[in-house]
Amino acid sequence: MVGHIGGEEIWGSCDLFDTAVGMTLDWKIVGPTTLKRARSGPSQVYRTQAHLYGRGYANAGHRVEHVAIAYLPRGSVTLNDAIWWTEPYNETVAVKALERANRLHTNLAALAQVGTEVRDAWITNLDRADGCFECHRYSDKPAGLPRPGRSVCMTTWPASYPPPATPPVGPTPPSAAPTHKRKKQKMSQTTADQANQYLMGGGGGPTWKFDSEGVRKVGTIASPPTARQETEYDPNNPGGGAPKFFPSGDPIMGIVVEVQTDERDPSVDNDEGVRTLYLEGRRLKEATRAAVRAAGANGLEVGGKLDITLTHYDTPGDRRSGRNWTIVYTPAGNAALMGDQEVGGQPSAPATPPPVSAPAPASAPAPAPAAAAESPADKAKQLKGLGLSEEQIAAQLGLDTSVVQMLIAA
C-alpha cells in the first residue's frame, strides 16, 4: 500500500522489485516518440509513479534505495535501443503526490456539497495538463488544444517537487546501479519551513506549559494550527533532538497551536499572552482528537476554545511518567455565541454541571436527532464573519483559496 486518498487505501502493482539492490523496476513498452523523450528523463507522471512504487515497498518493510524505469522499444528488433533510467528513491516525491491528490479530493468533496454544477465549474477552470488525452472530448476544451497524443510532454518540474537526478542514458544493467543509503524524510515539504521555525525557537509565543498535576488552562486558538515532525527529547539540546519516525519510515507528526491567553510573563518583552501549544505524544493527541469529535467538529479552528487539564501522572509526582489529560473543545461558532466566553487564560470558576433529574416513571422520550454537521460552505461563511481572510480560511479548512471563494459565494 502506497498511502491513502480520501480515507481509501491506495495500492499499486510494480513489475519487479530487486531485493539485492533495493530497487523497483517499471517496464514501459513505448513507441519511438516516447523513447526519444526518455533520453531526457521520464515525464513527471512516470517519475512520480516510480517513487510511489518505492514507498509501497518501503511501507511493506523492504529496503528501498533506487527506483528505475526500463523503456523497451515497441518497434525495434533489438533491446540495444532500450533506455534505462534510475535515481535514488525519494519519499518526498511520493508524499507530495498523495498530498496533492488528497487536496483535490477535499476540494471536490466540499464543492460537491454545494452542487455538482459548482464542482464542475471549478474543475473547468483548472489548468490542463500537457498531453491530456481526454479534455478534447468535452465542450469546455480550451481553444487550440491539440489532438490527443500530439502535445509535448511536460519538461519542466513544479517548484514543489524535488528535481530529478541527471538520467544515465543507455541500457545500463540493474546491477550497475549505484548504492546509496536512503535518508528518511524529516517531514512533508508543505510544513517544513513552519516546523523548522518552531523547532529552532523562531516565531510564536512562549510555550504553554503544563508542569504539574492538576493544572488547568483555557485559551482561544489565535491562528491556524500547523504540523511539524516530533523529535526525541535531548536534555543537552531541548527541542533539537532527532526526528521521530514510525517503523514504516513515515514521520511522526505533531501539531503546533498558537493560543491567546490571559497569561503575562514580566520577563518577556511586550507579552500579549500568546502561547504556543505543542500537541505531541500519543495520549495528548488522542485526548485532543476525542475532544474535537465530541464537539462535532472536523478539527481545530481559529476562534475555537481549548480547556485543557493535566489530571495526573501514571506515577504520582513523577513528571517523567505518562501524562493523563482531560480536554474540552468548543468550536469557534459556539464559543462566539457563549455569553461567558473568555478570551483566554484561566477560567474564573469551574463550570457547574446541570442537575440530573430522577427518572420519571413513564417511558423515556425518544432521543433528539443529532445535529447535522456543518457543511464546508457554512464553516467558510462563519469564519468570514469572524473577520478571517479567504487565505486564512483556506488554511484552516485545508482548501484552495479559489474553492473558499466559491463556497462563500454559494
N, C-alpha and C positions, 0 to 999 in steps of 0.2 A: 504494500500500500504506500502510495507516494504522499498522501495527505487527505485533507477534507475540503470540500466546496459546499457551502450552504448546509453543513452538517452531514453530508453524504460522503462515504468513503470513496476515494479515487484510486483505482488500481491500473496498472499498466502491464504490458507483456513485451519484454525485451527479447531480441533474437538470441543473444548469447551473453553469458557472464563468465569472464575468465577469472577463476579464483586464484590462479597462480600470481597474477599481477594486479588483481583487484580492479578489473576494468569491464565496463559494459560495452557492448558492441551492437550497433543497429545497422542492418543491411538496407541499402536503398538501391533498387534496380531502376536506373534512370536513363533518359534519352540524352542525346548529345548536348542539348542546350543546358540542362541542369548539370551535366557532367563538367561542362566548361566553367560554369559559375562556381562549382565546388572547388576549383583551384584557388579561389579567393577566400574560401571558408564557407561554412554552412549558413543557411538562412537562419534568422532569429528563431523561427519555429522549430527547425531541426535541432539547433543547438539547445534550446530550452527542453525539448523532448529528451535529449540525451541526458541532461542533468536531472530531469525528473526520474528517469530510469535509475540513475545513480542514487538518488535519495530513497527510492523504493528498496533497493538492495541494502543501503545503509540502515534503513529502519528495520529491515529484517535481520540485522545483526552482522552483515558482511562488511569486510574492509573494502572500501571503495577508494581507489587512488586516481583513476582516469576514466574518462568517457570517450567513446570513439564512434565514428560513422564510416562505413565502407560503402563508397559509391561504386556500384557494379554496372558496367556499360551494357545496356539492353541491346544495342545494335552492333556490338563488337564480337569478333570471333576469338578474342584473347583477353584474359584478365590483366594483361600487362597495361591495358588502358584504364584500369580501375584507379580511383583516387581514395587515399586513406587520410582521414582527419582525426586528430586526437588532441585533447588538452586535459590538464588536471581537473579532477572533479571539484566543482564549486557549488556548495549547497545553496549559496545565496541566489544563484540563478533560478533554482527550483522554487525556493521560498518566495521570491518576487513574483514568479508566475502564479503561484497559488494565491498570494495576496491580491494580485490583480483580478483573478477570477472570482475570488470571494467579494471583492469590492463591487464588481459588476453584478454579482448575484444580489448583494444588499441593495444596490441602486434600483435594479429591476423589480425586486420584491416590494420595495417602498412605493415605487411609481405604480405598480400593478394594483395596489390597494386603492389608488385614486381612480384608475381606469386604464383599460388596455390602450385606449387612444393616446392618453398621456404618455404611457410607457413607450409605445411605438414611435411617438413624436420625438422622444429623447433618443431612441435608437437611430432614427433617421438623421439626426444632427451629429452623430458620432463620425469621426474621421474614418475613411475607408482604408483598409489595408491594401498595400500594393499586391497586385496579383490575385485579387479577390475573384473567386470562381462563381460567386452566387449573385452579387449585387446587380449585375446586368439584367437579371430577370425581373426586377421589381420596378414599379413606376417611379420610385424616388431615386433611381440611378443617377448619379451626377453626370452632367453633360461631358462628353468626351471620354467616358470610361471605356477602355479598350475591351475587345473581346476576351473571354476567359483564356488564361494561359499566355497572353501576349504582352503583359506588362512586366517590367523588370522587377525582380525580387529586391527586397529591402537590402541595401548595402551599408546603411548607417545604423548605429545602435543607440537606443534611448539612453539618456544620461543615467537613468536609474539602474541600468544593467551593467554588470562588470564587463569590461571589454574582452573580446575573445582573444585567445592566445594566437600568435602567428602560426598559421597552419603549415605543417610539413606537407609538401607536395610529392605525390608519387605513391606507389604501392608499398609503403613501409610495413613490414610484418608486425603483428601484435607483440611479439616477444621483444622487439626493439624499443617498445615504448619506455620512456624514462620513468623511474620510480621516484615518487615524491610522497613524503608523509603528509597526509591531508590535515590541514588545520581546521579545527572546529570553528564554525562561525559564531561570533560572540552574540549577535543579535540581528534582528531584521533591520535593513538599511533605513526604513521609514522612521525608526525611532532611535537610531544610533546617535545622532547628534544631540537629541534631547537627553537621552540616557547618560551619555558621557558627560554632559554638562552637570547633571545631578551627581554622577559618580565622582567627579573630581571637585565637587564642592561649589560649582558656579550656579548662579540663578536660584530662584526660590527663596523661602524664608527659613528660619531656624527649624530644626526637626521637632515635630510634635511628639514629645516623649511620654511614654508610659513606663515609669521606672519603679513602680511599687504596686503591690496587690491592692485592689480596691479603687484604684484611680479611675475616675470617670471624667470624660471630656466631651464637649459638644462644639461643633463648628459647622460652618456653611461652606460648601465647595465653591472656590473662587475662580477656578479656571479648569478647562477640560483636562481630565486625567491623561497621563502619558505612560507608556510602557518602557521598562528598562530591564536588562538582564540582572538577575540576582547574583550576588557574589558571596564567596566564602568569607567567614569572619577572620580577620587578620588583626590580632591585638597590636602588632607593630605598625600597621598601616590601616587604621579604621576606614572602611569604605573603599579600600583599594585591593581587596582580596581577589583571588582567582575567580573567574566567571563560573557559574554553576550550569551543569548540563544534565539532562535525563540520560539514562543508559543508551537511548536511541541516538544520542548526539544532538537532539534538539535543545535549544537554550531554555532554561527555567526562567520565566519572565515574572516580574513583579509590576506593581502599579504605583506610580507617584501621583499624589493628590495634593494640590495646594488648598489649604483650608483657612478661611477667615475666622479668627477667634478674638476673644477679649483679652488674651494674654499680652503682657508687655514685659520686655526684658530691658532693664536700665542699661545693661552693658551693650545693647545693640542700638546703633545709631538709627534714628528715625524709624523705630519699630512700630509698624502699623498693625501688628497682630497676625500677619500671615504666617502660617506654619506649614511645613512640608511633612505629609504623612506617607510613610513607605509601607505599602501593603505587600509584605513579603513573608514567606513561610506558609506552609500548608494550612495551619489552623486559622491564621488571621485571614487569609484569602477565602477559606471556606466559610468562616463566620460572616464576612462581608457579602459573599455571594448569597448566602441564605437570607441575610437581611434585605438585600435588593429584591430577591424573589418574593419574600414575604410582603414587600411593599407593592408588588405588582409592577415593578419597573424592569426595564431591559438592561440597565446599567447605571453607573454613577453619572450624574449630570450637574452642570453648573447651576447653583441655587439650591441643590439638594442639601439636606441636613444629615450629618453623621453624629450619632450619640454612641460613644464607644466606652466600654468599661473593661479594664483588665481585672477579671474577677479573682483569679488565684493562679499560683504556680502549681505544677504537679507535685513538687516537693516544697511545702510551705517555707517561705523565706529564701529559697534558692533561686536567684534570678537566672541561673544557667539552665534550669529545668524547663519543661514545656509550659507554655502560657495558654491560659483559657480565657476566652473573650465572650462578652455579650454586646451585640451591636444592633442598634435600631437605625434604619434609614428612612427618611421622609423625602419623597421626590420633590422636585422644585415647585411644581404647581401646587401641591398640597401644603408645602412649607410656606409658600407665599400667602396662602389663604388663612393660615393659623394666626389668631389674634395675639397669642403669646410667643410668636416666633422670635427666637434670639438671633442676633446677627452672628454670634459665635461665642466661644469661651465656655465657662462653667455655667450650668443651669442654676437658677436661683433656688429651686427646690425640686426634689424628685417628683415625677408625675405620680398622682394617686390613681390607681386603677378603679374603675367604676364598680359599685357594689353589685354582687351577683344575687339575684332574687332566687328564692326557693322554687323548685319546680312546681308548676301548677298541676292539680290533679288531672286536668283534661289533657288530651293528647297534644303533643308539641306541634306548633305550626310548621308548615313546610319551610325549609331554609330559603332565604332570599337568593335569587340568582346572582352569580358572581359578576362584578362589574366588568364590562368589556375593556380589554386592553386598549390603550391609546394608540391610534394609528400614527405612522411617521409624520403625516401631514399635520395632525393635531399637535404633536410634540414640536414640530418645526415652528408652527404658528405661536405656540405657547412660549417658546424660547425667544422668538422675535418680539413678543410682547414684553418680555423681561429686559429688552434692550440689547440682546446679543446680535452681533453682525452675522451675515449669512455665512461668512468663513468660519466663525466660531461655532455656529450651529452645525455646519458640515463636519467640523472636527468632533463635536460632541456626539453626533448621531452616526458617524462613520460613513458619511455620504459625500458625493461630489457636490461642489457648490452649485453647479447647474441643476442638479436634482433638487436641492433645497429651494432654489428659486421657483421651480415648477410646483413643489409641494406647497409653498406659501401662497402661490398664485391660484392654486386649485380651490 
